[in-house]
Amino acid sequence: MDLVSSCKIYIANMPDQHDLDGFDNKDTLQIYYDRGNIHDFICQSKDLARPGDLLQTSKFSFCFQQVNKPFESYVGTNVKLRYFLRVTIFRRLTDIVREMDLVVHTLASYPDADSNIKMEVGIEDCLHIEFEYNRSRYHLKDVIVGKIYFLLVRIKIKYMEIAILK
């Protein structure tokens, strides 16, 4: 897959010197409990202009050939997988760095593993209950259909509850 785009750089009427460094296509993995350590697993760079002054508004087109994004973008509780483009402009005092995130989603069909659920729980030598449901995944508008078998009951049951967890 090729990554093709363009970038327009607006230069204000300032006598400052601006040098365009280029574009970076970066893929990073950030582990939240290891704050200072961001792992770059793919990094591609493109030089778009010769070193020199950017005196006027300019538009640059770029193309990263054969970009491999094997994993989907992900933000979780412990890890963040991030794909982004970065443009850097050098100035005398501080550099200008702008980043644009890319969201990667792989289109794939996953097998429909919607099989029956059968589970047995209980207290040793007192109570054994078997649950049987016709599916393992339900839509919010679906009706749960199942069976509960009391295999062994040696205690009095006052009430019974079922909880649906996300």
N, C-alpha and C positions, 0 to 999 in steps of 0.2 A: 504494500500500500504506500502511495506517495502522499506526502503532506505538503500541499501547495497553498500559499496565501500571500498577502501583501501587508505592508505596514506604512502608514503615512506619519511622518515626523514633522510636527509643527515647531518652527523656531521663532521665538519671540524676538522683537527688535532689541537685542542686547549685544553689546560689543564683545561678549564673552566668546571664547573659542570652544567649539563643540566637535568632537571626533566620534564617529560611529564605530563601535567595536564590532558589532554583528549580532546574529541571532543564535540562541542556544535552544536546542530541543532536549529537554531534560526529563528523566523519569526518576523519581525519588521515592524512597521508602523511609518514613519517619516513625520511629517507635516512641510512644509517648513517655514511657518511664525512663527513656534514655534521651533526655531533652536535647542535649547539645550535639547529638550524633545523628545526622541525616545521611542515609546511604543513597548515593547515586548509582543506579544500575545500568542506565543508558544515558549517554551524553553525546549529542552531535552539535557541531558548531558550523556556522556559515558566515563568511566575511562578505558584507554586502557593498561596501564602498572602500575606496582607498583611504588610508589615513590622511586626514586633511580637515579643513574647516567645513562645517555645515552652516552655510550662510542663509539658506532659504528653506522653505517648506519643501520636503522631498518625499517621494513615494518609492518604496523598495519592494520588489517582488522576490520571493524566495521559494525554494522547493527542496525538501528533504526526501531523497529517493530511498525506497525500500525501508520504510520506517516499520519496525517490528514492535508492536504493542501486545505482548502475549497475555497480559493480565488486565482485568477490568479495573477502573478507578474504584477506590474503596476508602471509606472513612469509617473506622470502627472505634471501639472503646480503647483499644491498645495500639492500633496501627493505622497509619494513613498512607495510602499508595496514591501518588500524585503525578500527573503528566502535565507539563506546562511549557510554554514558549517564553523566552526571556530576551529582551532587547536591552543593550547597555550603551549609553552615550557617555563618553568621558568629558568632564569639564575640569577647570582648574581646581576648584575647591572641593566640590562633591560630584560624584557620578550620578547620572539619572538611570535608574533601573526600573523597567516595567515588565510585569509578568502577566500572562494570560493562561488560565487553566484550560486544559483539554479534558473532556470527559470521554472515557473509553468504555463502550459497552459492547460485548461480543454477542452477536446474534447466534444462538444455538438452541437446538431443541433438546430438552432433557427428557429422559424416559419418565413416563407416568408411573411412578412407583406408589400408586394408591391402592395398597393391599389391605387386607383385613388386619385388625389388631386383636390379638388375644393375649390377655395378661392375667396372671393369677397372683393374688396377694392374700396375706392372712397373718394370723397369730398362731404360733406353733401349738397344735393339739387343741385349739379353741375355736378358731374361725378361719375358713378358707373360702374366698370369693373369687370367681372367675368372671372377667369382663370380656365381652366380645363386641366389637364395632365393625360395621361393614366397610368403613374407609378410614384412612389415616389422616387425611386432610379434608377440611370442610371450608366452604365459603361462608361469609357472614350471614347469608340468607338461607343457608342449608338447614335441614333438620337432622339432628343426630339420631340415628337409629342403631340400637344395639341391644344386647342381652346381658343380664347379670345372673350368674348361677351361684347359689349358695351351696357349696360342696360339703362343708362341715360347719355346723353351728352348735356350739356348746355354751354359749353365753346369750343373755337377753340383749336384743338390739332395740333401743328406744327410737332412734331415728338414723337416717342415712343421707349423706349429701354427696353431690358430685360437683367438682370444680372444673371449669374450662379455662385452661391457661393459654396464653398467647405464645 
